[in-house]
Amino acid sequence: MLGTKPFEETQERGDLRDMVAALLARELPPDRALALDREGLFAADAWTALGKAGLLGLGGDESAGGTGGTVGDAVAVTEEIARVLPGLAVDYVTCGMAMRMLGDGTGTVGSPATAAWLPAIASGEMICSFGMSEPDVGTDLLNLRTSARVEDGRWVVKGQKLWISLAHKAEVAFVLCRTDPPEAGRRSRGLSVIAVPLDQPGVTVNRVHLAGMRAAGTCEIYFDDATAPLDHLVGERGRGLALLAQTLDVERVLAAGISLGIGRAALDLHLAHLREREAFGGPIGRFQALQHAAADSLADLSASRALVATSVRAIEDGRPATALTAMAKLVAGESTARIVDRGMRAMAAHGLAEESAMQMYFRDARLQLFSPVSNDMIRNILGESLGLPRSY
Ligand SMILES: Cc1cc2nc3c(=O)[nH]c(=O)nc-3n(C[C@H](O)[C@H](O)[C@H](O)COP(=O)(O)OP(=O)(O)OC[C@H]3O[C@@H](n4cnc5c(N)ncnc54)[C@H](O)[C@@H]3O)c2cc1C
């Protein structure tokens, strides 16, 4: 019988998934996950358990204090977390970015000061966040306003970041800011990543309340002459965008992993409802119209999964993966928006009930259309890969 589970996986990958699912079943039973979503709370206990199990360190080189693993492992773990509490998976992807940025194993990225944080981030003792978006800047990131200057032997940071996941719990934020003017008109030059400690007088962090991904803990951060030691510069000065770009392929495929998790969980709920709900003398799953909707969702999920697997293979083999990961992010995000919509239709009033996880998946799936990069920008990138002129 066809199911929603991943196909063509190795025994090891299946065991990894089972381990994560068992851990989350203990730490985040359905009622607890829904309560955290409702209250907009960070799943701190589950985070600690993920750290203890070595799962937060995935993607960070073992020599640097991470737990290694493959990109496929990280995608599988992301999917399993998203099935249970999608907001937590958003935080998990952020942590993975830190692993890849600081722990590439070459020892060349980050200063000794920032690289030394890796084991603590991997264990869950230290939480970090990534500050790129601003109130006036999302997709058009190169137009960002937050700046940093060197004064009295330290960085002084001024500006505002918005929609920053987990900043209310984080010790440090990796902030993309302008440290130097654009070079020869290239706005991508002159941007740097600086690790700014958040517990200081020059920093104010406020929670921002959203209708979706509430458990991710989205925040705004004000930097009012906040300071950071000079060795908190990550990577090369003025080359922050290039540094972040190195993690982009993986970030996109991890974002697709969130979509797979939401889509799979929503389809499982949808199918259970088709079997259990009765109308006109039998289960509603006997109606052909409802079967077709579920079949479309399974096809959407499976097509996304195939594209994600192809992207992961390309990254792991060291082949060019940008167009593939862009398509995986796009297709998985758009498919998931359709899957949750079909699930909601089939569950009718029951899907809207606060006790049903379907309403959480329905709200959370919205993020998959525009973050970490908007699907329209993905389409722009694909247009260019087709040899068409840049449209923006
Ligand atoms: C729950 C959550 C967590 C987040 N976490 C973080 C985080 O940890 N760190 C962080 O830095 N950011 C974070 N973000 C922000 C997220 O990355 C941005 O929302 C995303 O980059 C889109 O930016 P925007 O919302 O400003 O939309 P805009 O950039 O304003 O886009 C608005 C619309 O215009 C379209 N558009 C823009 N430019 C083009 C173009 N050239 N061609 C075609 N269409 C275009 C977009 O597709 C979109 O439909 C988070 C957001 C949410 C909701």
Ligand as a Chemical Component Dictionary entry (heavy atoms), coordinates in Angstrom:
data_LIG
# 
_chem_comp.id                   LIG 
_chem_comp.type                 NON-POLYMER 
_chem_comp.pdbx_formal_charge   0 
_chem_comp.three_letter_code    LIG 
# 
loop_
_chem_comp_atom.comp_id 
_chem_comp_atom.atom_id 
_chem_comp_atom.alt_atom_id 
_chem_comp_atom.type_symbol 
_chem_comp_atom.charge 
_chem_comp_atom.model_Cartn_x 
_chem_comp_atom.model_Cartn_y 
_chem_comp_atom.model_Cartn_z 
_chem_comp_atom.pdbx_ordinal 
LIG C1  C1  C 0 8.515  32.903 11.011 1  
LIG C2  C2  C 0 9.588  33.704 10.322 2  
LIG C3  C3  C 0 10.904 33.492 10.680 3  
LIG C4  C4  C 0 11.918 34.245 10.070 4  
LIG N1  N1  N 0 13.205 34.086 10.507 5  
LIG C5  C5  C 0 14.160 34.926 10.027 6  
LIG C6  C6  C 0 15.486 34.902 10.592 7  
LIG O1  O1  O 0 15.777 34.132 11.526 8  
LIG N2  N2  N 0 16.412 35.779 10.102 9  
LIG C7  C7  C 0 16.120 36.651 9.088  10 
LIG O2  O2  O 0 16.996 37.395 8.704  11 
LIG N3  N3  N 0 14.871 36.682 8.529  12 
LIG C8  C8  C 0 13.892 35.869 8.981  13 
LIG N4  N4  N 0 12.615 35.921 8.456  14 
LIG C9  C9  C 0 12.326 36.858 7.370  15 
LIG C10 C10 C 0 12.201 36.191 5.994  16 
LIG O3  O3  O 0 13.463 35.731 5.577  17 
LIG C11 C11 C 0 11.584 37.223 5.030  18 
LIG O4  O4  O 0 10.209 37.303 5.356  19 
LIG C12 C12 C 0 11.788 36.873 3.565  20 
LIG O5  O5  O 0 13.130 37.061 3.203  21 
LIG C13 C13 C 0 10.889 37.756 2.648  22 
LIG O6  O6  O 0 11.072 39.111 2.939  23 
LIG P1  P1  P 0 9.788  40.073 3.204  24 
LIG O7  O7  O 0 8.865  39.352 4.121  25 
LIG O8  O8  O 0 10.322 41.374 3.635  26 
LIG O9  O9  O 0 9.061  40.209 1.811  27 
LIG P2  P2  P 0 9.439  41.256 0.627  28 
LIG O10 O10 O 0 10.865 41.118 0.275  29 
LIG O11 O11 O 0 8.942  42.601 1.011  30 
LIG O12 O12 O 0 8.558  40.693 -0.561 31 
LIG C14 C14 C 0 7.172  41.058 -0.730 32 
LIG C15 C15 C 0 6.652  40.410 -1.996 33 
LIG O13 O13 O 0 7.358  40.947 -3.140 34 
LIG C16 C16 C 0 7.882  39.871 -3.895 35 
LIG N5  N5  N 0 9.151  40.320 -4.509 36 
LIG C17 C17 C 0 10.134 41.047 -3.943 37 
LIG N6  N6  N 0 11.135 41.241 -4.809 38 
LIG C18 C18 C 0 10.786 40.617 -5.948 39 
LIG C19 C19 C 0 11.399 40.468 -7.240 40 
LIG N7  N7  N 0 12.597 40.964 -7.518 41 
LIG N8  N8  N 0 10.741 39.739 -8.178 42 
LIG C20 C20 C 0 9.520  39.213 -7.920 43 
LIG N9  N9  N 0 8.884  39.336 -6.726 44 
LIG C21 C21 C 0 9.513  40.023 -5.770 45 
LIG C22 C22 C 0 8.079  38.732 -2.900 46 
LIG O14 O14 O 0 8.093  37.477 -3.560 47 
LIG C23 C23 C 0 6.861  38.911 -2.014 48 
LIG O15 O15 O 0 5.749  38.301 -2.602 49 
LIG C24 C24 C 0 11.592 35.169 9.048  50 
LIG C25 C25 C 0 10.251 35.364 8.684  51 
LIG C26 C26 C 0 9.255  34.657 9.331  52 
LIG C27 C27 C 0 7.815  34.929 8.960  53 
# 
loop_
_chem_comp_bond.comp_id 
_chem_comp_bond.atom_id_1 
_chem_comp_bond.atom_id_2 
_chem_comp_bond.value_order 
_chem_comp_bond.pdbx_ordinal 
LIG C1  C2  SING 1  
LIG C2  C3  SING 2  
LIG C2  C26 DOUB 3  
LIG C3  C4  DOUB 4  
LIG C4  N1  SING 5  
LIG C4  C24 SING 6  
LIG N1  C5  DOUB 7  
LIG C5  C6  SING 8  
LIG C5  C8  SING 9  
LIG C6  O1  DOUB 10 
LIG C6  N2  SING 11 
LIG N2  C7  SING 12 
LIG C7  O2  DOUB 13 
LIG C7  N3  SING 14 
LIG N3  C8  DOUB 15 
LIG C8  N4  SING 16 
LIG N4  C9  SING 17 
LIG N4  C24 SING 18 
LIG C9  C10 SING 19 
LIG C10 O3  SING 20 
LIG C10 C11 SING 21 
LIG C11 O4  SING 22 
LIG C11 C12 SING 23 
LIG C12 O5  SING 24 
LIG C12 C13 SING 25 
LIG C13 O6  SING 26 
LIG O6  P1  SING 27 
LIG P1  O7  DOUB 28 
LIG P1  O8  SING 29 
LIG P1  O9  SING 30 
LIG O9  P2  SING 31 
LIG P2  O10 DOUB 32 
LIG P2  O11 SING 33 
LIG P2  O12 SING 34 
LIG O12 C14 SING 35 
LIG C14 C15 SING 36 
LIG C15 O13 SING 37 
LIG C15 C23 SING 38 
LIG O13 C16 SING 39 
LIG C16 N5  SING 40 
LIG C16 C22 SING 41 
LIG N5  C17 SING 42 
LIG N5  C21 SING 43 
LIG C17 N6  DOUB 44 
LIG N6  C18 SING 45 
LIG C18 C19 SING 46 
LIG C18 C21 DOUB 47 
LIG C19 N7  SING 48 
LIG C19 N8  DOUB 49 
LIG N8  C20 SING 50 
LIG C20 N9  DOUB 51 
LIG N9  C21 SING 52 
LIG C22 O14 SING 53 
LIG C22 C23 SING 54 
LIG C23 O15 SING 55 
LIG C24 C25 DOUB 56 
LIG C25 C26 SING 57 
LIG C26 C27 SING 58 
# 
